[in-house]
Amino acid sequence: MTPVHDCHKMTKRLLDLLQAADDNRDSQIEGVEELLDQRGDILPNIQPPFTEEEQKLGREINLMNQEIEAHLQKLSRAVREDLHEVKVKKQTMGKYANPYEALQTDGVFYDKRN
């Protein structure tokens, strides 16, 4: 197989992995990283001139890359939201553990007469 065919196959596997509804996001991210690394190894081997079939596959790869990028942004956004939720929960639990830790005084009045 040519490197273009290999790249097309890897890109299709990557898109299928991202489109699959996976409850275990960690394993999905690991799979995505592995496929991206494999595809990254193939990309330098792609050299012109290209046949008509390879040009068609290249256009399909570009379309799949756009979908992959949208899925990766969605996945990244979900991870950021989860991290934010964890941070908020951590702060809330800290407030329950020591409610007077963050106590601030706006101002203090000193009576100089006494």
C-alpha distances in whole Angstrom, upper triangle without the diagonal:
4,7,8,6,7,10,11,10,13,15,16,16,19,20,21,22,25,26,27,30,31,34,33,32,32,29,27,28,26,23,23,23,21,18,19,19,15,14,17,15,12,14,15,12,12,14,15,15,13,13,15,12,11,15,15,13,15,18,17,16,19,21,20,21,24,25,23,26,29,28,28,31,33,32,33,36,37,37,39,42,41,42,45,46,47,48,51,51,52,55,56,57,58,61,62,62,64,65,68,65,64,68,69,72,72,76,79,82,85,88,90,94,94
4,5,5,6,9,10,11,13,14,16,17,18,20,21,23,25,26,27,31,31,35,34,32,32,29,27,27,26,23,22,23,21,18,18,18,15,13,15,13,10,11,12,9,8,10,11,12,10,11,13,11,9,12,14,11,12,16,16,14,17,20,19,19,23,23,22,24,27,27,27,30,32,31,32,35,36,36,38,41,41,42,44,46,46,48,50,51,51,54,56,56,57,60,61,62,64,65,67,64,63,67,67,71,71,74,77,81,83,87,89,92,92
4,5,5,6,8,10,10,12,14,15,16,18,20,21,22,24,26,29,29,33,31,30,29,27,25,24,23,21,19,19,18,15,15,15,12,10,11,10,6,7,9,6,6,8,11,12,11,12,15,13,9,12,14,11,11,15,14,12,15,18,17,17,20,21,20,21,25,24,24,27,29,28,29,32,33,33,35,38,38,38,41,43,43,44,47,48,48,51,53,53,54,57,58,58,60,61,63,61,60,63,64,67,67,71,74,77,80,83,85,89,89
4,5,5,6,9,10,10,12,14,15,16,18,20,21,22,24,28,28,32,31,29,29,27,25,24,24,21,19,20,18,15,15,16,13,10,12,12,8,8,10,9,6,9,10,11,9,10,12,10,6,9,10,7,7,11,11,9,12,15,14,14,17,19,18,19,22,23,22,25,27,27,28,31,32,32,34,36,37,38,40,42,42,44,46,47,48,50,52,53,54,56,58,58,60,61,63,61,59,63,63,67,67,70,73,77,79,83,85,88,88
4,5,5,6,9,10,11,12,14,15,16,18,20,21,23,26,27,30,30,28,28,26,24,24,23,20,19,20,18,15,15,16,13,11,14,14,10,11,14,11,10,12,14,14,11,12,13,9,7,11,11,7,9,12,11,10,13,15,14,15,18,19,18,20,23,23,23,26,27,27,28,31,32,32,35,37,37,38,41,42,42,44,47,47,48,51,52,53,54,57,58,58,60,61,64,61,60,64,64,68,68,71,74,78,80,84,86,89,90
4,5,5,6,9,10,11,12,14,15,17,18,20,21,25,25,28,27,26,26,23,21,21,20,17,16,17,15,12,13,13,10,8,11,11,7,9,12,10,10,13,15,16,14,15,16,13,11,14,14,10,11,14,13,11,14,16,14,15,18,19,17,19,22,21,21,25,26,25,27,30,30,30,33,35,35,36,38,40,40,42,44,45,46,48,50,50,52,54,55,56,58,59,61,59,58,61,62,65,66,69,72,76,78,82,84,87,87
4,5,5,6,8,10,10,12,14,15,16,18,20,23,24,27,26,24,24,22,20,19,19,16,14,15,14,10,10,11,9,6,9,9,6,7,10,10,9,12,14,16,14,15,16,13,11,12,13,9,9,12,11,8,11,13,11,11,15,16,14,16,19,19,18,21,23,22,24,27,28,27,30,32,32,33,36,37,38,39,42,43,43,45,47,48,49,52,53,53,55,56,59,56,55,58,59,62,63,66,69,73,75,79,81,84,84
4,6,5,6,9,10,10,12,14,15,16,18,22,23,26,26,24,25,22,20,20,20,17,15,17,16,12,12,14,12,9,12,13,10,10,14,13,11,14,16,17,14,14,14,12,9,11,10,7,8,10,8,6,10,11,9,10,14,14,13,16,18,18,18,21,22,22,24,27,27,28,30,32,32,34,36,37,38,40,42,43,44,46,48,48,50,52,53,54,56,57,59,57,56,59,60,63,63,67,70,73,76,80,82,85,85
4,5,5,6,9,10,11,12,14,15,17,20,21,24,24,23,23,20,18,19,18,15,14,16,14,10,12,14,11,9,13,13,11,12,16,15,14,17,19,20,17,17,17,14,12,15,13,10,11,13,11,9,13,14,11,12,16,15,14,17,19,18,18,22,23,22,24,27,27,27,30,32,32,33,36,37,37,39,42,42,43,46,47,48,49,52,53,53,55,56,59,57,56,59,60,63,64,67,70,74,76,80,82,85,85
4,5,5,6,9,10,11,12,14,15,19,19,22,21,20,20,17,15,15,15,12,10,12,10,7,8,10,8,6,10,11,9,11,14,14,14,17,19,21,19,19,20,17,15,16,16,12,13,15,12,10,13,14,11,11,15,14,12,15,17,16,16,19,20,19,21,24,24,24,27,29,29,30,33,34,34,36,38,39,40,42,44,44,46,48,49,50,52,53,55,53,52,56,57,60,61,64,67,71,73,77,79,82,82
4,5,5,6,9,10,11,12,14,18,18,22,21,19,20,18,15,15,15,12,10,12,12,8,8,11,10,7,11,13,11,11,15,15,14,18,19,21,18,19,19,16,14,15,14,11,11,12,9,7,9,10,7,7,11,10,9,11,14,13,13,17,18,17,19,22,22,23,25,27,27,29,31,32,33,35,37,38,39,41,43,43,45,47,48,49,51,52,54,52,51,54,55,58,59,62,65,69,71,75,77,80,80
4,5,5,6,9,10,10,12,16,17,21,21,19,20,18,15,16,17,13,12,14,14,10,11,14,13,11,14,16,14,15,18,18,17,20,22,23,20,20,19,16,15,16,14,11,12,13,9,8,11,11,7,9,12,11,10,13,15,13,14,18,18,18,20,23,23,24,26,28,28,30,32,33,34,36,38,38,40,42,43,44,46,48,49,50,52,53,55,53,52,55,56,60,60,64,67,70,73,76,79,82,82
4,5,5,6,9,10,11,14,15,18,18,17,17,15,12,13,14,10,9,12,11,8,10,13,11,10,14,15,14,15,19,19,18,22,24,25,23,23,23,19,18,19,18,14,15,16,13,11,14,14,10,12,14,13,11,14,16,14,14,18,18,17,19,22,22,22,25,27,26,28,31,31,32,34,36,37,38,40,41,42,44,46,47,48,50,51,54,51,50,54,55,59,59,63,66,69,72,75,78,81,81
4,5,5,6,9,10,13,13,17,16,14,15,13,10,11,11,8,6,9,9,6,8,11,10,9,12,14,14,15,18,19,18,22,24,26,23,24,24,21,19,20,19,15,15,16,13,11,13,13,9,9,12,10,8,11,13,10,11,14,15,14,16,19,18,19,22,23,23,25,27,28,29,31,33,34,35,37,38,39,41,43,44,45,47,48,50,48,47,51,52,55,56,59,62,66,68,72,74,77,77
4,5,5,6,9,12,13,17,17,15,17,15,12,12,14,11,9,12,13,10,11,14,14,12,15,18,17,17,21,21,20,23,25,26,24,24,23,21,19,19,18,15,15,15,12,10,12,11,7,8,10,7,6,10,10,8,10,13,13,13,16,18,18,19,21,23,23,25,27,28,29,31,33,34,35,37,38,39,41,43,44,45,47,48,51,49,47,51,52,55,55,59,62,65,68,72,74,77,77
4,5,5,6,10,11,15,15,14,16,14,11,13,14,11,10,14,14,11,13,16,15,14,18,20,19,19,23,24,23,26,28,29,26,26,25,22,21,22,20,17,18,18,14,13,15,14,10,12,13,11,9,13,13,11,13,16,15,14,17,19,19,20,23,24,24,26,28,29,30,32,34,34,35,38,39,39,42,44,44,45,48,48,51,49,48,52,53,56,57,60,63,67,70,73,76,79,79
4,6,5,8,9,12,12,11,13,10,7,9,11,8,7,11,11,10,12,15,14,14,17,19,19,20,23,24,24,27,29,31,28,28,28,25,23,24,23,19,20,20,17,15,17,16,12,13,15,12,10,13,13,10,11,15,14,12,15,18,16,17,20,21,21,23,26,26,26,29,31,31,32,35,36,36,38,41,41,42,45,45,48,46,45,49,50,54,54,58,61,64,67,71,73,76,76
4,5,8,8,12,12,10,12,11,7,9,11,9,8,11,13,11,12,15,16,15,17,20,20,20,24,25,24,28,29,31,29,29,28,26,24,25,23,20,20,20,17,15,16,15,11,11,12,9,7,10,10,6,8,11,10,9,12,14,13,14,17,18,18,21,23,23,24,27,28,29,30,33,34,34,36,38,39,40,43,43,46,44,43,46,47,51,51,55,58,61,64,68,70,73,73
4,6,9,12,13,12,15,14,10,12,15,13,11,15,16,14,15,19,19,18,20,23,22,23,26,27,26,30,31,32,29,30,29,26,25,25,23,20,21,20,16,16,17,14,11,13,13,9,9,12,11,8,10,13,11,11,14,16,15,17,19,20,20,23,25,25,26,29,30,30,32,34,35,36,38,40,41,42,44,45,47,46,45,48,49,52,53,56,59,63,66,69,72,75,75
4,6,10,11,11,14,12,9,12,14,12,12,16,16,15,17,20,20,19,22,24,24,25,28,29,28,32,33,35,32,32,31,28,27,28,25,23,23,23,19,19,20,18,15,16,17,13,12,15,14,11,13,15,13,12,16,17,15,17,20,20,20,23,25,25,26,28,30,30,31,34,34,35,38,39,40,41,44,44,47,46,45,48,49,53,53,57,60,63,66,70,72,75,75
4,7,9,9,13,12,9,12,15,13,14,17,18,17,19,22,22,22,25,27,27,28,31,32,32,35,37,38,35,36,35,32,31,31,29,26,27,26,23,22,23,21,18,19,19,15,14,16,15,11,13,15,13,11,15,16,14,15,19,18,17,20,23,22,23,26,27,27,29,31,31,32,35,36,36,38,41,41,44,43,42,45,47,50,51,55,57,61,64,67,70,73,72
4,5,6,9,9,7,10,12,11,12,15,16,16,18,21,21,22,24,26,27,27,31,32,32,35,37,39,36,37,36,33,32,33,31,28,28,28,25,23,24,23,19,20,20,17,15,17,16,13,14,16,13,11,15,16,13,14,18,17,16,19,21,20,21,24,25,25,27,30,30,30,33,35,35,36,39,39,42,41,40,44,45,49,50,53,56,60,62,66,69,71,71
4,6,9,9,9,11,13,14,15,17,19,19,21,23,24,25,27,29,30,30,34,35,35,39,41,43,40,41,40,37,36,36,34,31,32,31,28,27,28,26,23,23,23,20,18,20,19,15,16,17,15,12,15,16,13,13,17,16,14,17,19,18,18,22,23,22,24,27,27,27,30,32,31,32,35,36,39,38,38,41,43,47,48,51,54,57,60,63,66,69,68
4,6,6,7,9,10,11,13,15,16,17,19,21,22,23,25,26,28,29,32,33,34,37,40,42,39,40,40,37,35,36,34,31,31,32,29,27,28,27,23,23,24,21,18,20,19,16,15,17,15,12,14,16,13,12,16,16,14,16,19,18,18,21,23,22,23,26,27,26,29,31,31,32,35,36,39,37,37,40,42,46,47,51,53,57,59,63,65,68,68
4,6,5,6,9,10,10,12,14,15,16,18,20,21,22,24,26,26,29,31,31,35,37,39,37,38,38,35,33,34,33,29,29,29,27,24,25,24,21,20,21,18,16,17,16,13,12,14,12,9,11,13,10,9,13,13,12,14,17,16,16,19,21,21,22,25,26,26,28,30,31,31,34,35,38,36,35,39,41,44,45,49,51,55,58,61,64,67,66
4,5,5,6,9,10,11,12,14,15,17,19,20,21,23,25,26,28,30,31,34,37,39,37,39,39,36,34,35,34,30,30,30,28,25,26,26,22,21,22,20,17,18,18,15,13,15,14,11,12,14,12,10,14,15,13,14,17,17,16,19,21,21,21,25,26,25,27,30,31,31,33,35,38,35,35,39,41,44,45,49,51,55,57,61,63,66,66
4,5,5,6,9,10,11,12,14,15,17,18,20,21,23,24,27,28,29,33,36,38,36,37,37,34,32,33,32,28,28,29,26,24,25,25,21,21,22,20,17,18,19,15,14,17,16,13,14,17,15,13,17,18,16,17,21,21,20,23,25,25,25,28,29,29,31,34,34,34,37,38,41,39,39,42,44,48,49,53,55,59,61,65,67,70,70
4,5,5,6,9,10,11,12,14,15,16,18,20,21,22,25,27,27,31,33,35,33,34,34,31,29,30,29,25,25,26,23,21,22,21,18,17,19,16,13,15,15,12,11,14,13,10,12,15,13,12,16,17,16,17,21,21,21,23,25,25,26,29,30,30,32,35,35,36,38,39,42,40,40,43,45,48,49,53,55,59,62,65,68,71,70
4,5,5,6,9,10,10,12,14,15,16,18,20,21,24,25,26,30,32,34,32,34,34,31,29,30,29,26,25,26,23,20,21,21,18,17,18,16,13,14,15,11,9,12,12,9,10,13,12,10,14,16,15,15,19,20,19,21,24,24,25,27,29,29,31,33,34,35,37,38,41,38,38,41,43,46,47,51,53,57,59,63,65,68,68
4,5,5,6,9,10,11,12,14,15,17,19,20,23,24,25,29,32,34,32,34,34,32,29,30,30,26,26,27,24,21,23,23,20,18,20,19,15,16,18,15,13,16,16,13,13,17,16,14,17,19,18,18,22,22,21,24,26,26,26,29,31,31,32,35,36,36,38,40,42,40,40,43,45,48,49,53,55,59,61,65,67,70,70
4,5,5,6,9,10,11,12,14,16,17,18,21,22,23,27,30,32,30,31,31,28,26,27,27,23,23,24,22,19,21,21,17,16,19,17,13,15,17,14,12,16,16,13,15,18,17,16,19,21,20,21,24,25,24,27,29,29,30,33,34,34,36,38,39,39,42,43,46,43,43,46,48,52,52,56,59,62,65,68,70,74,73
4,5,5,6,9,10,10,12,14,15,16,19,21,21,25,27,30,28,29,29,27,24,25,24,21,20,21,19,16,17,18,14,13,15,14,10,12,14,11,9,13,14,11,12,16,15,14,17,20,19,20,23,24,24,26,28,29,29,32,34,34,36,38,39,39,42,43,45,43,42,46,47,50,51,55,57,61,63,67,69,72,72
4,6,5,6,9,10,10,12,14,15,18,20,21,24,27,29,28,30,30,28,25,26,26,22,21,23,21,18,19,20,17,15,17,16,13,13,16,14,11,14,16,13,13,17,17,15,18,20,20,20,23,25,24,26,29,29,29,32,34,34,35,38,39,39,41,42,45,42,41,45,46,50,50,54,56,60,62,66,68,71,71
4,5,5,6,9,10,11,13,15,17,18,20,23,26,29,27,29,30,27,24,26,26,22,21,23,21,18,20,21,17,16,19,18,14,16,19,16,14,18,19,16,17,20,20,19,21,24,23,23,26,28,27,29,32,32,32,35,37,37,38,41,42,42,44,45,48,45,45,48,49,53,54,57,60,64,66,69,71,75,74
4,5,5,6,8,10,11,12,15,16,17,21,24,26,24,25,26,23,21,22,22,18,18,20,17,14,16,17,14,13,16,15,12,14,17,15,13,17,18,16,17,20,20,20,22,25,24,25,28,29,29,31,33,34,34,37,39,39,40,43,44,44,46,48,50,47,47,50,51,55,56,59,62,65,68,71,73,77,77
4,5,5,6,9,10,10,13,15,16,19,22,24,23,25,26,23,20,21,21,18,17,18,17,13,15,16,13,11,14,14,11,12,15,14,12,15,17,15,15,19,20,19,21,24,24,24,27,28,28,30,32,33,34,36,38,38,39,42,43,44,46,47,49,46,45,49,50,53,54,57,60,64,66,70,71,75,75
4,5,5,6,9,10,12,14,15,19,22,25,24,26,27,25,22,23,23,20,19,21,20,16,18,20,17,15,18,18,15,15,19,17,15,18,20,18,18,22,22,21,23,26,26,25,28,30,30,31,34,35,35,37,39,39,40,43,44,44,46,48,50,47,46,50,51,54,55,58,61,64,67,70,72,76,75
4,5,5,7,9,11,12,14,17,21,23,21,23,25,22,19,21,22,18,17,20,18,15,17,19,16,15,19,19,15,17,20,19,17,20,22,20,21,24,25,24,26,29,28,28,32,33,33,34,37,38,38,40,42,42,43,46,48,47,49,51,53,50,50,53,54,58,58,62,64,68,70,74,76,79,79
4,5,5,6,9,10,11,15,18,20,18,20,22,19,16,18,18,15,14,16,15,12,14,16,13,12,15,16,13,15,18,17,16,19,21,20,20,24,24,24,26,29,29,29,32,33,33,35,37,38,39,41,43,43,44,47,48,49,51,52,54,51,50,54,55,58,58,62,65,68,70,74,76,79,79
4,5,5,8,10,11,14,17,20,19,22,23,21,18,19,20,17,15,18,17,14,15,17,15,13,16,18,15,15,19,18,16,19,22,20,20,24,25,24,25,28,29,28,31,33,33,34,37,38,38,40,43,43,44,46,48,48,50,51,53,50,49,53,53,57,57,60,63,67,69,72,74,78,78
4,6,7,8,10,13,17,20,19,22,23,22,18,20,21,18,17,20,19,16,17,20,18,16,20,21,18,19,22,22,20,23,25,23,23,27,28,27,29,32,32,31,34,36,36,37,40,41,41,43,45,46,46,49,51,50,52,54,55,53,52,55,56,59,60,63,66,69,72,75,77,80,80
4,6,6,7,11,14,16,16,18,20,18,14,16,18,15,13,17,16,13,15,18,16,15,19,20,17,19,22,22,20,23,26,24,25,28,29,28,30,33,33,33,36,38,38,39,42,43,43,45,48,48,49,52,53,53,55,56,58,55,54,58,59,62,62,65,68,72,74,78,80,83,83
4,5,6,9,12,15,14,17,19,17,14,15,16,14,12,15,15,12,13,16,15,13,17,19,16,17,21,21,19,22,25,24,24,27,29,28,30,33,33,33,36,38,38,39,42,43,43,45,47,48,49,51,53,53,55,56,58,55,54,57,58,61,61,64,67,71,73,77,78,82,82
4,6,8,11,14,15,18,20,19,15,16,19,16,14,18,18,15,16,20,19,17,20,22,20,20,24,24,23,25,28,27,27,30,32,31,32,35,36,35,38,40,40,41,44,45,45,47,49,50,51,53,55,55,56,58,59,56,55,59,59,62,62,65,68,72,74,78,79,83,83
4,6,10,12,13,15,18,17,13,15,18,15,14,17,18,15,17,20,20,18,22,23,21,22,26,26,25,27,30,29,29,33,34,33,35,38,38,38,41,43,43,44,47,48,48,50,52,53,53,56,58,58,59,61,62,59,58,62,62,66,66,69,72,75,77,81,83,86,86
4,7,9,9,12,15,14,10,12,14,12,10,14,15,13,14,18,17,16,19,22,20,21,24,25,24,26,29,29,29,32,34,33,35,38,38,38,41,43,43,44,47,48,48,50,53,53,54,57,58,59,60,61,63,60,59,62,63,66,66,69,72,76,78,82,83,87,87
4,7,8,11,14,14,11,12,15,14,12,15,17,15,16,20,20,19,22,24,23,24,27,28,27,29,32,32,32,35,37,36,38,41,41,41,44,46,46,47,50,51,51,53,56,57,57,60,61,62,63,64,66,63,62,65,65,68,68,71,74,78,80,84,85,89,89
3,5,9,12,13,10,10,14,13,12,14,17,16,16,20,21,20,22,25,24,25,28,29,29,31,34,34,34,37,39,39,40,43,44,44,46,48,49,50,52,54,54,56,58,59,60,62,64,64,66,67,68,65,64,67,67,70,70,73,76,80,82,86,87,91,91
4,7,10,12,9,10,13,14,12,15,18,17,18,21,22,22,24,27,26,27,30,31,31,33,36,36,36,39,41,41,42,45,46,46,48,51,51,52,55,56,57,58,60,62,62,65,66,67,68,69,71,68,67,70,70,73,73,76,79,82,85,88,90,93,94
4,7,8,6,6,10,10,9,12,14,14,15,18,19,19,22,24,24,25,28,29,29,31,33,34,35,37,39,39,41,43,44,45,47,49,50,51,53,54,55,57,59,60,61,63,65,65,67,68,70,67,65,69,69,72,72,75,78,82,84,88,89,93,93
4,5,5,6,9,10,10,13,14,15,17,19,20,21,23,25,25,27,29,30,31,33,35,35,36,39,40,41,42,45,46,47,49,50,51,53,55,56,57,59,61,62,63,65,67,67,69,70,72,69,68,71,71,75,74,77,81,84,87,90,92,96,96
4,5,5,6,9,10,11,13,14,15,17,19,20,22,23,24,26,28,29,30,32,34,35,36,38,39,40,42,44,45,46,48,50,51,52,54,56,57,59,60,61,63,65,66,67,69,69,72,69,68,71,71,74,74,77,80,84,86,90,92,95,96
4,5,5,6,9,10,11,12,14,16,16,18,20,21,22,24,26,27,28,30,32,32,34,36,37,38,40,42,43,44,46,48,49,50,52,53,55,57,58,59,61,63,64,65,67,68,70,67,66,69,70,73,73,76,79,83,85,89,91,94,95
4,5,5,6,9,10,10,12,14,15,16,19,20,20,22,24,25,26,28,30,30,32,34,35,36,38,40,41,42,44,46,46,48,50,51,52,54,56,57,58,60,62,63,64,65,67,65,63,67,67,70,70,73,77,80,83,86,88,92,92
4,5,5,6,9,10,11,13,14,15,17,19,20,21,23,25,25,27,29,30,31,33,35,36,37,39,41,42,43,45,46,47,49,51,52,54,55,57,58,60,62,62,64,65,67,64,63,66,66,69,69,72,75,79,81,85,87,90,91
4,5,5,6,9,10,11,12,14,16,17,18,20,22,23,24,26,28,29,30,32,34,35,36,38,39,41,42,44,45,47,49,50,51,53,54,56,57,59,61,62,63,64,66,64,62,65,66,69,68,72,75,78,81,85,87,90,91
4,5,5,6,9,10,10,12,14,15,16,18,20,21,22,24,26,26,28,30,31,32,34,36,37,38,40,42,43,44,46,47,48,50,52,53,55,57,58,59,61,61,64,61,60,63,63,67,66,70,73,77,79,83,85,88,89
4,5,5,6,9,10,10,13,15,15,16,19,20,20,22,24,25,26,28,30,31,32,34,36,37,38,40,41,43,45,46,47,49,51,52,53,55,57,58,59,60,62,59,58,61,61,65,64,68,71,74,77,81,82,86,86
4,5,5,6,9,10,11,13,14,16,17,19,20,22,23,25,26,28,29,30,32,34,35,36,38,40,41,42,44,46,47,48,50,51,53,55,56,57,59,59,61,59,57,60,61,64,63,67,70,73,76,80,82,85,86
4,5,5,6,8,10,11,12,14,16,17,18,20,21,22,24,26,27,29,30,32,33,35,36,38,39,41,42,44,45,47,48,49,51,53,54,55,57,58,60,58,56,59,60,63,63,66,69,73,76,79,81,85,85
4,5,5,6,9,10,10,12,14,15,16,18,20,20,22,24,25,26,28,30,31,32,34,36,37,38,40,41,43,44,46,47,49,51,52,53,55,55,58,55,54,57,57,61,60,64,67,71,73,77,79,82,83
4,5,5,6,9,10,11,13,14,15,17,19,20,21,23,25,26,27,29,30,31,33,35,36,37,39,41,42,43,45,47,48,50,51,52,54,54,56,54,52,55,56,59,58,62,65,68,71,75,77,80,81
4,5,5,7,9,10,11,13,14,16,17,19,20,22,23,25,26,28,29,31,32,34,35,37,38,40,41,43,44,46,47,49,50,52,53,54,56,54,52,55,55,58,58,61,65,68,71,74,77,80,80
4,5,5,6,9,10,11,12,14,15,16,18,20,21,22,24,26,27,29,30,32,33,35,36,38,39,41,42,43,45,47,48,49,51,52,54,52,50,53,54,57,57,60,64,67,70,73,76,79,79
4,5,5,6,9,10,10,12,14,15,16,18,20,21,22,24,25,27,28,30,31,33,34,36,37,39,40,42,43,45,46,48,49,50,52,50,48,51,51,55,54,58,61,65,67,71,73,76,77
4,5,5,6,9,10,11,13,14,15,17,19,20,21,23,25,26,27,29,31,32,33,35,36,38,39,41,42,44,45,47,48,48,51,48,47,50,50,53,53,56,59,63,66,69,71,75,75
4,5,5,6,9,10,11,12,14,15,17,19,20,21,23,25,26,27,29,30,32,33,35,37,38,39,41,42,44,45,47,47,50,48,46,49,49,53,52,56,59,63,65,69,71,74,75
4,5,5,6,9,10,10,12,14,15,16,18,20,21,22,24,26,27,29,30,32,33,35,36,37,39,41,42,43,45,46,48,46,44,47,48,51,51,55,58,62,64,68,70,73,74
4,5,5,6,9,10,10,12,14,15,16,18,20,21,22,24,26,27,29,30,31,33,35,36,37,39,41,42,44,44,46,44,42,45,46,49,48,52,55,59,61,65,67,70,71
4,5,5,6,9,10,11,12,14,15,17,19,20,21,23,25,26,27,29,30,32,33,35,36,38,39,41,42,42,45,43,41,44,44,47,47,51,54,57,60,64,66,69,70
4,5,5,6,9,10,11,12,14,15,17,18,20,21,23,24,26,27,29,31,32,33,35,36,38,39,41,41,44,42,40,43,44,47,47,51,54,58,60,64,66,69,70
4,5,5,6,8,10,10,12,14,15,16,18,20,21,23,24,26,27,29,30,32,33,35,36,37,39,40,42,40,38,41,42,46,46,49,52,56,59,62,64,68,68
4,5,5,6,9,10,10,12,14,15,16,18,20,21,22,24,26,27,29,30,32,33,35,36,38,38,40,38,36,39,40,43,43,46,50,53,56,59,62,65,65
4,5,5,6,9,10,11,12,14,15,17,19,20,21,23,24,26,27,29,30,32,33,35,36,36,39,37,35,38,39,42,42,46,49,53,56,59,62,65,65
4,5,5,6,9,10,11,12,14,15,17,19,20,21,23,25,26,27,29,31,32,33,35,35,38,36,35,38,39,42,43,46,49,53,55,59,61,65,65
4,5,5,6,9,10,11,12,14,15,17,18,20,21,23,24,26,27,29,31,32,33,34,36,34,32,35,36,40,40,43,46,50,53,56,59,62,62
4,5,5,6,9,10,11,12,14,15,17,18,20,21,23,24,26,27,29,30,32,32,34,32,30,33,34,38,38,41,44,48,51,54,57,60,60
4,5,5,6,9,10,11,12,14,15,17,18,20,21,22,24,26,27,29,31,31,33,32,30,33,34,38,38,42,45,48,51,55,57,60,60
4,5,5,6,9,10,11,12,14,15,16,19,20,21,23,25,26,27,29,29,32,30,29,32,33,37,37,41,44,47,50,54,56,59,59
4,5,5,6,9,10,11,12,14,15,17,18,20,21,23,25,26,27,27,30,28,26,29,30,34,34,38,41,44,47,50,53,56,56
4,5,5,6,9,10,11,12,14,15,16,18,20,21,23,24,26,26,28,27,25,28,29,33,33,37,40,43,46,49,52,55,55
4,5,5,6,9,10,11,12,14,15,16,18,20,21,22,24,25,28,26,25,28,30,33,34,38,40,44,47,50,53,56,55
4,5,5,6,9,10,10,12,14,15,17,19,20,21,23,23,26,24,23,26,27,31,32,35,38,42,44,48,50,53,53
4,5,5,6,9,10,11,12,14,15,17,19,20,21,21,24,22,20,23,25,28,29,32,35,39,42,45,48,51,50
4,5,5,6,9,10,10,12,14,15,17,18,20,20,23,21,20,23,25,29,29,33,36,39,42,45,48,51,51
4,5,5,6,9,10,10,12,14,15,16,18,19,22,20,19,23,25,28,30,33,36,39,42,45,48,51,50
4,5,5,6,9,10,11,13,15,15,17,17,19,17,16,20,22,25,26,30,32,36,39,42,45,48,47
4,5,5,6,9,10,11,13,14,16,15,18,16,15,18,20,24,25,28,31,34,37,40,43,46,46
4,5,5,6,8,10,11,12,14,15,18,17,16,19,21,25,27,30,32,36,38,42,44,47,46
4,5,5,6,9,10,11,12,13,16,14,14,18,20,24,26,29,31,35,37,40,43,46,45
4,5,5,6,9,10,11,11,13,12,11,14,16,20,22,25,27,31,33,37,39,42,42
4,5,5,6,9,10,10,13,12,12,14,17,21,22,26,28,31,34,37,40,42,42
4,5,5,6,9,10,13,12,13,16,19,22,25,28,29,33,35,38,41,44,42
4,5,5,6,8,10,9,10,13,16,20,22,25,27,30,32,35,38,41,40
4,5,5,5,8,8,8,10,14,17,19,22,24,27,30,33,36,38,37
4,6,6,9,10,11,13,16,20,22,25,26,30,32,35,38,40,39
4,6,9,9,11,13,17,20,23,26,27,30,32,35,37,40,38
4,6,6,8,10,14,17,20,22,23,26,28,31,34,36,35
4,6,7,8,12,14,17,20,21,24,26,29,32,34,33
4,6,5,9,11,15,17,18,21,23,26,28,31,30
4,6,9,12,15,17,18,22,24,27,29,32,31
4,6,10,12,15,17,20,23,26,29,31,31
4,7,10,12,14,17,19,23,25,28,27
4,6,9,11,15,17,20,23,26,26
4,6,7,11,14,17,20,22,22
4,7,10,13,17,19,22,23
4,7,10,13,16,19,19
4,6,10,12,15,16
4,7,9,12,13
4,6,9,10
4,6,7
4,6
4
